Amino acid sequence: MKTSKVLLMFLFVFSISVSSNAAEKKFRKIVGVWEFSAPNAPAPYDGGIMTIKEVDKKLVGEFTIQGQPMAIPQVKFEENTLTLGFEVENTPITLVLKLTKDVLEGTTETPNGPVKVTAKPSKAKTK
């Protein structure tokens, strides 16, 4: 009986560590600093930096546009698809980007029409 309890406890601890490592590996692809461009977006939203971090096993994000930070309140990454929810000048925006070969690409609808967005890992050193 004691052996089965020890074995059960071992399996429980092992499954927790495996699921924790799986989450870390899943986010590892997307966490970091990305340089984005959206050529047909109005200035100054046509390019900048997007930073994705993992905090308390959840993703958080921020855009930096012309040196000004802008929070990304909703960040979700599943099956190589990054979904971002944020506001630009009081307009809600949902941006869906597909990760393919270290490049994020997607399109979002805006009041001014569709905007194509591309993001690549930043070559700049981060602290």
N, C-alpha and C positions, 0 to 999 in steps of 0.2 A: 504494500500500500504506500509506504514512504517513497519507494522508488518511482512509482507512477506520479506522485505529487512533485517530486524533484524533476522528473522528465517533463511534466506539464509546465512547471515554472520555467524550465530551460527553453521550451518551445515558445512560450509567451514572450520572454525577453528577446529571443532570437527574431521572432516575427516583428517586434517593435523596431529593432535595429535595422532590419531589412527594409521595412517601409520607410523609415527615416532616411536611409541611404538612397532609396529610390526617389524620394522627393528632392533630395539634394542634387542628384544626377539630373533629374528632370529640369530643374531650374538652372543648372550650370550652363546650359546652352544659351540662355537668354540674359542672365545676370551680367551686367557690365555697362560700359559706356558706348553708345552708338551715335554716329553722325547721320542725321537724317536730312533728306531733301524732298521738297514738295514743290517742284518748279511752277505749277500752275496755281499755287495758293497765293493769296495776297501777302505782300510784304508786311511785317517782318516774319510771317509764319512759313516762309518758303524754305527755311533751313535752320539747323541748330543742332543741339546735343540732346539726346534722350538717355537718361540714366535709369537703369532697372536694378533694384537691390532686393535681397531677401532679408526680411526682418520678421522674427518670430514665425518662421516657416510660411510666411506669406510674401507675395511680391508687392513692392511699392515702386512708384516711378515719379520721374520729374523731367520736364522739358527745360532746357536753358536756351532762350531765344534772345539774341543780342545782349547776353550777359544777365538777363532777368530770369529767375527760376519761376516755373509754373508747375504746380502739383498735378499729378495724374491720379485722381482719387480711386479709379477702378483699373486694376491690372490683373489679367488672367492669362495663364499660359497652359494650353492643353493640346496635345497631338500636333506639336510644331506650329500652333497658331497662337499669336499674341493678340489679345483683345484689350484695347485701352478705352476708357470712358473719361471724358474731361469736358471742359467748357472753354470756348473761345469767344470773347466778347459777348457773354451771356447766351451763347448758342451751344446747346449740348451736342457733342460730337462723339461718335463711336467709330474707332479706327480698328480695323481687323488686318493684321499683318501675318503673312505666312513666312515661316523660316525655311529657306532653301539654300544649302551650301553657304552658310554664314552670312546670308543677306536676307533682310526682312523686306517684303514687298506687299503692298496692298493699296486699296482705294477706299475712300470714304465719301459719303454724300454731304454736301454743305449747301447752304442757301444759294451760293453762287455756282453750284454744279459739282460734279465729281472732282476729287483731288487725289492724284496718285502720289503715294509716299514710298520712298525707298530708304532703308537704313543699313549702314555697314558698321562693323566694329570700328571704334575709334583707334587711330594709331597713336594718339597722344597718351603719354604716361599719366596714370591716375594715382592718387595718393592712397 
